[in-house]
Amino acid sequence: MKPLERDINILMHIICYCTQIEQTVERFGNDYAIFKADPIYRNAVALCILQIGELVGKLSEDFRLLYADVPWRQIKAMRNIVAHSYGTVDAETTWEVIQEDIPKLKAFCLSVTAL
């Protein structure tokens, strides 16, 4: 598989996890109070964020440099927080990621994969 094809394949997987986050929000409710109170809701989203961070780490360096305006390092850092904080991930920060960052990341991935 060529590097660009591999990167596109990774982006498609990221889109799937972004969609799963959207579906989780639809299922449980787009309400911070519900999110904060429900560990199953938070864990479902956290797993998707963790997977997105893993996938970002597999993108080629050339791809990440080509799209240097995307905060790749912060996406990977959020994965590390989820992976290593053992249930103490800040609900407010995670909610902001769900509400603000995930839709932007999904839109970016969709725009690149549509090329």
Summary of the structure (lengths in Angstrom):
residues: 115
radius of gyration: 14.2
end to end distance: 17.8
largest distance: 45.0
contacts: 316
relative contact order: 0.17
helix: 80%
strand: 0%
